[in-house]
Amino acid sequence: MVDAYSRQGQPEGRAAGARERWLWWLFAVALGLILVGIGYVMPQRGFASNSAGQFTNEFLETTRGLKLTQQQAVDQLQVVQDQLVAQKAETKKLTEQVGILTLKLQTLQQPVAEIPAPSALANGPPQSLPSKPRQ
C-alpha cells in the first residue's frame, strides 16, 4: 500500500511542486514589477513636488507682475481721465468764444440801419463828438 500511495503521490507531488515553484516565480515577478513601478513613480513624485513648488513660485511671480501692470494701467487711465476733463473744459470755453465771435461777425455783416441801438443810449443821451474843422 505504501508503494501504491508513493506511486500516486510522486506524479502529483511533482505537479504540486512545479505549481508551487510557478506560484513563487509569479509572486517574485509580480513583486519585482511592483518594486520597479514604485521605483519609477517615487522620483516622479519628488520631481512633481519640486515642479509644484516651482509652479507656485512662477504663479506668484506672474500674479505680482499682473498686479503691477494693472496698477500702471489704472494710473495711466487716471491721467487720461484728467486730460479728458481738461479738454472738455477747454472745449466748452472755446465753444463759448466761438459763439461770441459768431454774434459779433453777424452784427458786423448787418446793414447800419438794422444795428440795434447801443446800450449806452439806455444810460443817457448820446454825447456829441467834437467835430473837426474842415479845410
C-alpha contacts under 8 A as a table, 3 or more apart, distances in Angstrom:
res1	aa1	res2	aa2	distance
1	M	4	A	5.05
1	M	5	Y	6.16
2	V	5	Y	5.09
2	V	6	S	5.90
3	D	6	S	5.04
3	D	7	R	5.89
4	A	7	R	5.13
4	A	8	Q	6.14
5	Y	8	Q	5.17
5	Y	9	G	5.82
6	S	9	G	4.86
6	S	10	Q	5.92
7	R	10	Q	5.44
7	R	11	P	7.23
8	Q	11	P	6.21
8	Q	12	E	6.69
9	G	12	E	5.12
9	G	13	G	5.38
10	Q	13	G	4.74
10	Q	14	R	5.95
11	P	14	R	5.11
11	P	15	A	6.18
12	E	15	A	4.98
12	E	16	A	5.88
13	G	16	A	4.99
13	G	17	G	5.92
14	R	17	G	4.99
14	R	18	A	5.98
15	A	18	A	5.02
15	A	19	R	5.99
16	A	19	R	5.00
16	A	20	E	5.94
17	G	20	E	4.89
17	G	21	R	6.07
18	A	21	R	5.08
18	A	22	W	6.04
19	R	22	W	4.94
19	R	23	L	6.13
20	E	23	L	5.10
20	E	24	W	6.24
21	R	24	W	4.97
21	R	25	W	6.15
22	W	25	W	5.04
22	W	26	L	6.01
23	L	26	L	4.89
23	L	27	F	5.96
24	W	27	F	4.96
24	W	28	A	6.03
25	W	28	A	4.94
25	W	29	V	6.03
26	L	29	V	5.16
26	L	30	A	6.03
27	F	30	A	5.13
27	F	31	L	5.97
28	A	31	L	5.06
28	A	32	G	6.00
29	V	32	G	4.94
29	V	33	L	6.12
30	A	33	L	5.07
30	A	34	I	6.13
31	L	34	I	5.03
31	L	35	L	6.11
32	G	35	L	5.08
32	G	36	V	6.04
33	L	36	V	5.02
33	L	37	G	5.99
34	I	37	G	5.01
34	I	38	I	6.12
35	L	38	I	5.02
35	L	39	G	5.98
36	V	39	G	4.93
36	V	40	Y	6.06
37	G	40	Y	4.98
37	G	41	V	6.03
38	I	41	V	5.06
38	I	42	M	5.87
39	G	42	M	5.57
39	G	43	P	7.04
40	Y	43	P	6.28
40	Y	44	Q	6.92
41	V	44	Q	5.17
41	V	45	R	6.16
42	M	45	R	5.07
42	M	46	G	6.25
43	P	46	G	4.99
43	P	47	F	6.02
44	Q	47	F	4.82
44	Q	48	A	5.78
45	R	48	A	4.74
45	R	49	S	6.10
46	G	49	S	5.17
46	G	50	N	6.33
47	F	50	N	4.99
47	F	51	S	5.92
48	A	51	S	4.75
48	A	52	A	5.88
49	S	52	A	4.87
49	S	53	G	6.16
50	N	53	G	5.05
50	N	54	Q	6.04
51	S	54	Q	4.86
51	S	55	F	5.80
52	A	55	F	4.87
52	A	56	T	5.99
53	G	56	T	4.99
53	G	57	N	6.21
54	Q	57	N	5.10
54	Q	58	E	6.11
55	F	58	E	5.04
55	F	59	F	5.91
56	T	59	F	4.96
56	T	60	L	6.11
57	N	60	L	5.09
57	N	61	E	6.16
58	E	61	E	5.07
58	E	62	T	6.05
59	F	62	T	5.05
59	F	63	T	6.05
60	L	63	T	4.97
60	L	64	R	6.14
61	E	64	R	5.08
61	E	65	G	6.11
62	T	65	G	4.98
62	T	66	L	6.09
63	T	66	L	5.05
63	T	67	K	6.10
64	R	67	K	5.02
64	R	68	L	6.19
65	G	68	L	5.13
65	G	69	T	6.12
66	L	69	T	4.98
66	L	70	Q	5.94
67	K	70	Q	5.02
67	K	71	Q	6.19
68	L	71	Q	5.12
68	L	72	Q	6.25
69	T	72	Q	5.08
69	T	73	A	6.16
70	Q	73	A	5.01
70	Q	74	V	6.19
71	Q	74	V	5.03
71	Q	75	D	6.18
72	Q	75	D	5.05
72	Q	76	Q	6.14
73	A	76	Q	5.07
73	A	77	L	6.03
74	V	77	L	5.00
74	V	78	Q	6.19
75	D	78	Q	5.11
75	D	79	V	6.39
76	Q	79	V	5.09
76	Q	80	V	6.22
77	L	80	V	5.02
77	L	81	Q	6.09
78	Q	81	Q	5.04
78	Q	82	D	6.16
79	V	82	D	5.11
79	V	83	Q	6.20
80	V	83	Q	5.03
80	V	84	L	6.09
81	Q	84	L	4.94
81	Q	85	V	6.25
82	D	85	V	5.18
82	D	86	A	6.31
83	Q	86	A	5.07
83	Q	87	Q	6.07
84	L	87	Q	4.98
84	L	88	K	6.09
85	V	88	K	5.11
85	V	89	A	6.30
86	A	89	A	5.17
86	A	90	E	6.18
87	Q	90	E	4.99
87	Q	91	T	5.95
88	K	91	T	4.99
88	K	92	K	6.14
89	A	92	K	5.14
89	A	93	K	6.23
90	E	93	K	5.07
90	E	94	L	6.09
91	T	94	L	5.07
91	T	95	T	5.96
92	K	95	T	5.04
92	K	96	E	6.28
93	K	96	E	5.26
93	K	97	Q	6.32
94	L	97	Q	4.97
94	L	98	V	6.07
95	T	98	V	5.07
95	T	99	G	6.21
96	E	99	G	5.05
96	E	100	I	6.30
97	Q	100	I	5.11
97	Q	101	L	6.15
98	V	101	L	5.05
98	V	102	T	5.97
99	G	102	T	5.04
99	G	103	L	6.31
100	I	103	L	5.23
100	I	104	K	6.31
101	L	104	K	5.01
101	L	105	L	6.04
102	T	105	L	5.04
102	T	106	Q	6.13
103	L	106	Q	5.10
103	L	107	T	6.13
104	K	107	T	5.00
104	K	108	L	6.23
105	L	108	L	5.07
105	L	109	Q	6.26
106	Q	109	Q	5.06
106	Q	110	Q	6.46
107	T	110	Q	5.41
107	T	115	I	7.06
108	L	111	P	7.93
110	Q	114	E	6.31
110	Q	115	I	6.61
111	P	114	E	5.59
111	P	115	I	6.84
112	V	115	I	5.44
117	A	121	L	6.98
118	P	121	L	6.02
118	P	122	A	7.90
119	S	122	A	5.42
119	S	123	N	7.18
120	A	123	N	5.26
120	A	124	G	6.85
120	A	126	P	7.56
121	L	124	G	5.38
121	L	125	P	5.95
121	L	126	P	6.35
122	A	125	P	7.94
